[in-house]
Amino acid sequence: MLHDLLRCCTLCPRQCRVDRTRGELGFCRLGAEAVMDRAVPHYGEEPPLSGHCGAGTIFFSSCNLKCSYCQNYQISHVVQGERPDRLALAEIMLSLQARGCHNIEPVTPTPQTPQIMAAFLAAREQGLTLPLVYNCGGYEAAEVVALLEGMVDIYLPDFKYGSGEAGLLFSGVPAYPTHAVAALREMVRQVGDDLELDGEVAARGVLIRHLVLPGNVENSFAALRLIQENIATCVPLSIMSQYSPTPAVVGHAALGRRVTRQEYESVVNFALDLGFEMIFTQEVNDQSLSPDFAKEAPFNW
């Protein structure tokens, strides 16, 4: 069923409807093959995901969003890298399990979901037992998310924007909140509105991420209100302060600087005032957490 969507691609709300199996390219510029940059244990995710041995993160090329400030722009704004087939990708997943990782975490899976899921099922047949973490940008088609039921254990979506205007301005997508809310509802229907732990690491559930953008705290307030009104206040949140200007936005009036402590704390306090019960937070400092995919080890762990 998922693979059939490649013939008239409707994997995300952009609804390009190109036949990727015949070489036609839509917004993401991806064909029928999986394209990935690298697979590494990732120690910088939220504690229930990274644990002590790291999340088994597979960074895929391209994205259905083109956020002007994307910290992964070196791989998300291009189509380049390895092109493993189903069995080769399954072997990569098994190798991450052999290295002790706590989960398998594709980033960003949305435009390559059929290929990833085919490999994941093949890996399961060969002994993979780790939970699957679906780390996505939030601009999802709810009907496609519904097809993932029973395969995804943990949903890790961004909820970037509280207004359609912000989504159009910063990521070039219409109606971001509408699609994000619908997708989140489907995710919660499948795995619940909390985060189940196996010891200290996540085994099932959902964790919603929100990156605070400089000069845009009202956007954050609006996003949190939408989650409160449409999902639940018991759903875990990760409110991130790690925004760092990329070369594309260095001169931007708002996005050309880091988030201030006052901005970040105002968003966290707003979430508390709304009644959210579990919030993962970050320090506000000058340390950049942005990866450099030009390096063999892209993260400063």
C-alpha positions in Angstrom: 0.0 0.0 0.0 2.7 2.5 1.0 4.8 1.7 -2.1 1.8 2.2 -4.3 1.8 5.9 -3.2 5.1 6.4 -5.1 3.2 6.0 -8.4 1.2 9.1 -7.7 3.0 10.6 -4.7 0.7 11.8 -1.9 3.1 10.9 0.9 2.8 14.4 2.4 0.4 17.3 2.2 2.1 18.8 -0.9 0.3 16.2 -2.9 2.8 16.4 -5.9 1.1 13.4 -7.6 4.2 12.5 -9.6 5.1 8.9 -10.5 8.4 8.5 -8.7 8.7 4.9 -9.9 9.1 6.3 -13.4 11.6 9.0 -12.5 9.2 11.9 -12.1 10.3 14.3 -9.4 8.2 16.3 -7.1 9.1 18.9 -4.5 11.4 16.6 -2.5 13.3 15.7 -5.8 13.4 12.0 -4.7 12.7 9.1 -6.9 11.9 5.5 -5.9 15.2 4.8 -4.2 16.1 5.5 -0.6 18.8 8.2 -0.2 20.6 8.5 3.1 23.6 10.5 4.4 24.7 8.3 7.3 23.6 6.1 10.3 25.1 6.8 13.7 24.3 6.4 17.4 22.9 9.8 18.5 23.5 10.9 22.0 22.0 14.3 21.7 18.3 13.4 21.6 16.0 13.7 24.6 17.1 11.4 27.4 14.4 8.7 27.0 15.5 8.4 23.3 19.3 8.6 23.6 19.6 6.7 26.9 23.1 5.7 27.6 23.9 4.0 24.3 22.4 6.5 21.8 19.5 6.5 19.5 20.0 4.5 16.3 19.6 7.5 14.0 19.6 7.2 10.2 19.8 10.6 8.5 18.0 10.6 5.2 18.5 13.1 2.4 16.0 15.7 1.4 12.7 16.7 3.2 9.2 17.7 2.4 9.9 21.0 4.2 12.5 23.5 3.2 12.8 25.5 6.4 15.0 28.5 5.8 16.8 28.0 9.1 17.1 24.1 9.1 20.0 23.0 11.1 20.3 19.9 8.9 20.3 22.0 5.7 23.5 20.3 4.3 21.4 17.1 3.8 17.8 18.2 4.0 18.0 20.7 1.1 19.8 18.4 -1.3 19.4 14.9 -2.7 22.8 13.1 -2.3 24.3 10.2 -0.4 24.1 6.4 -0.4 21.3 4.6 -2.1 20.8 1.4 -0.1 18.2 -1.1 -1.3 15.7 -2.7 1.1 18.0 -5.4 2.4 21.1 -3.1 2.7 19.0 -0.6 4.7 17.7 -3.4 6.9 21.3 -4.4 7.5 22.1 -0.8 8.6 19.3 -1.0 11.1 20.6 -4.4 12.4 24.1 -2.9 12.7 22.7 -0.1 14.9 21.1 -2.7 17.1 24.4 -4.6 17.3 26.1 -1.4 18.5 23.8 -1.2 21.4 21.4 1.6 20.3 18.1 1.8 22.0 15.9 2.4 18.9 15.9 2.9 15.2 15.2 6.6 14.3 14.9 7.7 10.7 15.3 11.4 10.1 13.4 12.7 8.1 11.3 9.7 7.0 8.2 11.4 5.4 9.2 11.4 1.7 10.9 8.0 2.0 8.4 6.2 4.2 7.7 3.3 1.8 11.4 2.5 1.4 12.1 2.8 5.2 9.1 0.7 6.2 10.0 -2.0 3.7 13.5 -2.2 5.1 12.2 -2.1 8.7 10.0 -5.1 8.1 12.9 -6.9 6.5 15.1 -6.2 9.5 12.3 -7.4 11.8 12.4 -10.7 9.9 16.1 -10.9 10.5 16.0 -10.3 14.3 15.5 -6.6 14.8 13.7 -6.0 18.1 14.2 -2.3 18.7 11.3 0.2 18.7 11.0 2.5 15.6 11.0 6.3 16.3 9.3 8.3 13.5 11.2 11.6 13.7 9.3 14.0 11.3 8.7 17.6 10.7 5.0 17.6 11.5 3.8 18.4 8.0 2.3 15.0 7.5 -0.7 13.5 5.7 -2.9 12.0 8.4 -4.1 9.3 6.0 -0.5 8.2 5.4 0.3 8.2 9.2 -2.8 5.9 9.5 -1.0 3.3 7.3 1.9 3.2 9.8 -0.2 1.7 12.6 1.4 -1.3 14.2 4.9 -0.4 12.8 5.8 2.8 14.5 6.4 2.6 18.2 7.3 6.2 19.1 6.2 9.3 17.2 8.6 12.2 17.4 7.0 15.0 15.4 7.9 18.7 15.3 5.0 21.2 15.9 6.8 24.1 14.3 4.1 26.7 13.7 0.9 28.0 15.4 -0.2 29.9 12.3 -0.4 29.2 8.6 1.4 32.5 7.9 4.5 31.4 9.8 4.6 28.0 8.0 4.3 29.8 4.6 7.0 32.4 5.5 9.6 30.1 7.1 9.0 26.7 5.4 7.0 27.5 2.2 4.1 25.3 3.1 0.4 26.2 3.3 -1.9 25.3 6.2 0.9 23.8 8.4 -1.1 23.8 11.7 -4.1 22.1 10.1 -2.1 19.2 8.8 0.1 19.0 11.9 -2.9 18.8 14.2 -4.6 16.1 12.1 -1.4 14.0 11.9 -0.9 14.4 15.7 -4.4 13.2 16.4 -3.8 10.1 14.4 -0.4 9.5 16.1 -2.0 9.7 19.5 -4.8 7.4 18.4 -2.2 4.8 17.6 0.3 5.0 20.5 -1.4 7.1 23.2 -0.8 10.5 24.5 2.1 9.8 26.8 5.6 8.2 26.7 5.9 4.6 28.0 9.3 3.7 29.4 11.1 0.4 29.5 13.5 1.3 32.4 14.9 4.7 31.4 14.3 4.6 27.7 11.1 5.1 25.7 9.3 2.0 24.4 6.1 3.5 23.0 4.2 6.8 22.8 4.6 10.3 21.4 6.9 13.2 22.2 6.2 16.6 20.5 9.1 18.9 19.7 8.9 22.6 19.4 11.8 24.8 18.5 11.6 28.4 19.8 12.5 30.8 17.0 14.0 34.2 17.9 11.6 37.1 17.7 8.7 34.7 17.3 7.5 33.8 20.8 3.9 34.5 19.7 4.2 31.7 17.2 5.3 29.4 20.0 2.3 30.5 22.2 -0.1 29.8 19.3 1.5 26.3 18.6 1.2 25.4 22.3 -2.4 26.5 22.4 -3.2 24.3 19.4 -1.7 21.3 21.1 -3.6 22.0 24.3 -6.9 22.5 22.6 -6.6 19.6 20.1 -4.5 16.9 21.7 -3.9 17.0 25.5 -1.9 18.6 28.2 -0.6 15.2 29.3 1.3 14.8 26.0 5.1 15.1 26.5 6.7 18.3 25.1 10.3 19.0 24.2 10.7 22.8 24.1 14.1 23.5 22.4 16.3 26.5 22.7 19.0 25.2 20.4 18.2 27.4 17.4 21.4 28.6 15.7 21.4 30.8 12.5 22.4 29.0 9.4 24.3 30.8 6.6 21.0 31.3 4.7 19.6 33.5 7.5 22.6 35.2 9.1 21.4 38.6 7.9 17.7 38.0 8.7 16.1 40.6 11.0 14.7 38.0 13.4 16.3 34.7 12.5 19.9 36.0 12.3 20.5 35.6 16.1 20.1 33.1 18.9 17.1 32.8 21.2 17.4 34.9 24.3 16.9 33.4 27.8 13.9 35.7 28.3 12.2 34.5 25.1 12.8 30.8 25.9 11.7 31.0 29.5 8.5 32.9 28.4 7.6 29.9 26.2 8.3 27.3 28.9 6.3 29.3 31.4 3.4 29.6 29.0 3.4 25.8 28.5 3.3 25.4 32.3 0.5 27.9 32.6 -1.5 25.9 30.0 -1.2 22.8 32.2 1.3 20.7 30.3 2.6 18.1 32.7 5.8 16.8 31.1 8.2 19.2 29.5 11.8 18.5 28.4 13.9 21.7 28.4 17.3 22.9 27.3 19.9 25.3 28.6 20.1 28.7 26.9 23.7 29.4 26.1 26.1 30.2 23.2 26.9 26.5 22.5 25.8 25.5 19.1 24.1 22.1 18.8 23.9 22.3 15.0 25.5 19.4 13.2 28.2 19.7 10.5 27.5 16.9 8.0 30.7 17.8 6.2 32.6 16.1 9.1 32.8 12.4 9.7 31.4 13.0 13.1 28.7 15.7 12.6 27.8 16.2 16.2 29.8 17.7 19.0 29.1 15.1 21.7 
